[in-house]
C-alpha cells in the first residue's frame, strides 16, 4: 500500500506538539478549510507516492537513532 507525501519526514519539529516530534506531511485534501496553513498540500496528485512499509522503516530508524 502507498501513501502520498508532500515532503520528506521532518524529524525535529518543536511546533507540532510537546517535545520534539517527527511529522509526516501528507498530500491531498478536499476540505479547503479557511485559513489552512498548508494549501500547497491540497492537490490530490501532487507530492510523491511512498510505500507505507518503507515509511514505517524510516520512522523506526529515526526512533533507533534517538533512543
Backbone torsions as a table, in degrees:
resi	resn	phi	psi	omega
1	UNK	NA	148.2	-178.1
2	UNK	-123.2	157.5	176.6
3	UNK	-130.4	146.3	179.9
4	UNK	-95.1	121.6	-179.6
5	UNK	-107.2	144.2	178.1
6	UNK	-87.5	-22.1	-176.9
7	UNK	-159.1	170.1	174.9
8	UNK	-65.2	162.0	173.5
9	UNK	-55.3	138.4	174.4
10	UNK	-107.9	112.8	-170.8
11	UNK	-96.4	5.2	-172.1
12	UNK	-139.3	37.0	-179.1
13	UNK	-75.7	133.6	174.8
14	UNK	-114.1	3.8	-178.1
15	UNK	-111.5	-0.8	-176.3
16	UNK	-108.7	33.7	179.6
17	UNK	134.2	175.5	-179.7
18	UNK	-67.6	143.2	178.1
19	UNK	76.2	-165.5	178.2
20	UNK	-97.0	126.5	-174.4
21	UNK	-120.0	153.9	168.2
22	UNK	-96.5	133.3	-176.7
23	UNK	-116.7	134.5	174.1
24	UNK	-106.0	111.7	-179.2
25	UNK	-89.1	102.8	-179.6
26	UNK	-85.4	157.3	-177.1
27	UNK	-115.4	137.3	174.9
28	UNK	106.0	114.2	178.3
29	UNK	-152.5	135.1	-179.4
30	UNK	-102.8	-1.0	-172.4
31	UNK	-77.2	-34.6	178.9
32	UNK	51.6	48.9	-178.3
33	UNK	-63.1	140.9	176.0
34	UNK	-61.2	132.0	177.7
35	UNK	77.5	14.9	-180.0
36	UNK	-53.1	135.1	-179.7
37	UNK	-81.3	-14.0	-175.5
38	UNK	-134.5	56.5	-177.5
39	UNK	-62.8	-20.3	178.7
40	UNK	-69.0	-11.4	178.4
41	UNK	-93.1	4.4	-177.3
42	UNK	-72.0	-35.9	-175.5
43	UNK	-56.8	119.0	-177.2
44	UNK	-69.4	-17.7	-179.7
45	UNK	-108.6	6.0	178.6
46	UNK	-81.2	-174.4	177.0
47	UNK	69.1	-154.9	-176.9
48	UNK	-138.3	140.3	177.0
49	UNK	-80.1	132.8	-179.1
50	UNK	-130.9	138.7	176.8
51	UNK	-69.3	130.7	-176.8
52	UNK	-61.0	-36.5	178.7
53	UNK	-63.6	-38.5	176.6
54	UNK	-66.5	-40.5	178.1
55	UNK	-62.2	-42.2	177.4
56	UNK	-61.0	-41.2	178.3
57	UNK	-63.2	-42.3	179.2
58	UNK	-61.4	-43.4	179.9
59	UNK	-65.7	-42.9	179.3
60	UNK	-62.6	-40.3	-179.7
61	UNK	-66.7	-33.4	175.3
62	UNK	-63.9	-41.6	-180.0
63	UNK	-64.5	-40.8	179.9
64	UNK	-67.5	-34.7	179.1
65	UNK	-66.9	-35.9	-174.5
66	UNK	-90.8	-13.3	-171.9
67	UNK	-116.9	NA	NA
